Amino acid sequence: TDDTKAFDTFKLMDSKGLYGIAVVDEEDGSLVGYTSASDIRLAADDEGKSSMDMDIMSYLAAVRQWTISGRGKAHYPICYVHEDATVAQVVQKLVKTGYHRLFVVDEAKVPV
């Protein structure tokens, strides 16, 4: 959830063998963000300025802001489709965004 510490989020990813994970709102379970192995690497790049004791969303805001201001262009919007999307729509969205990961959500934007 969005109030889980960054360290615990990355530990969960490691224990499950995941390269990316959805971040959901504590209250309603809706998709509010995502994190991936790339965000772990950002911790090294920002030389420890961002604490992994921060909640995951604060951590991501800090390291991604550093990336944007420190290295130029970056993009971090959440990519998702609704559960009734066709395979063609999913492929089209992946091609259009250049992403290799997206989330499937219901009408309330809760991952399914």
N, C-alpha and C positions, 0 to 999 in steps of 0.2 A: 504494500500500500504506500501511499504518498508520504506517510510519516515514518516509514521504516528507515533505519539508519543505512547510509550508503554501504558501509562495510557489510552489514547483514544481507543486503540485497545482492552484493557481489559474491558473498559466501554461498547464498542459495543458488545462484547461477552456477557456481563452480560445482557444488554438490550434485546438481541435477544434470551437469554437462551441457548447459545452455550457453549460447553465444549472445542471446538477447532475451529480454523479458518485458512484459507490459507493466506499467505502473498504474495502479487504479486508485480512485478516491476512497479514502477510509469510510466515508459515510454511505455512498450509494454504489460503490463498485464500478463506477464509470471509468473509462480509459482517460487518463490525464497525461500520460507520457510513456516513454520507453527508455530503456537503457540497454547498452550492449557492451561487448568486450572492448570496443573502441573507447568507451568512457573510462574504463579501468586504466587504459594506456594514458589517458589525459591526466590522470593523477600524477604520473611520473613526469609528464611534460610541464605541469604547472609548479613543479619543484616543491610539492607539499603545501602549497598555499591554501588549498581547499581540503578541509578535514573530512575524512570518511566517517567521522562521528556525527556529521550533519544528516538531517533527513535526506532521502534520496533526491527529492525535487530541488532542495536548496543546493545540494552538492552538484547536481546536473546544471543548474543555472550558473553556478560559480565557475565550473570547469569549462562549460560551453561558452560562456561570456569571455573567458580568458582566451579560448580558441578563436573566437570571432575577432576580438580586438588584437590578439597577438599574431595571428597567422592569416588574416584575410577572410575570404568567403567560407561560410559554413552554413549548413541547413539542418534543421532539427524538427520539422513538423511531424506530427504523428500521421502515419499512413494507415488507413483502415478502410474496410468495405463492410457493408451490411451483410447479414447472413444469407440473404436471398440473391446476392450477386452471382452472376454467371462466371464461368471460368474465363470467358472472353473479356468480361469487365475487369476481372482480377489481373489478367495478363496486360491489358491495356493500361491499367493504373501503374503497374510495376514498370512497364516500358516508359510511360510518360514521366514518372518521377525519378527513374533510374535507381530506385531502391531494390533491395533483394529480400525485404521483409515487410509484411503488413499484417494487421490484426483484423480478425473477423469479430464484429460486434452486433448486438441486437439493437432494437429501436431506441433503447435508453443509453446506448453507447457502452454497454457492459460487454466485455469480451466473452465469447462463447467457446 
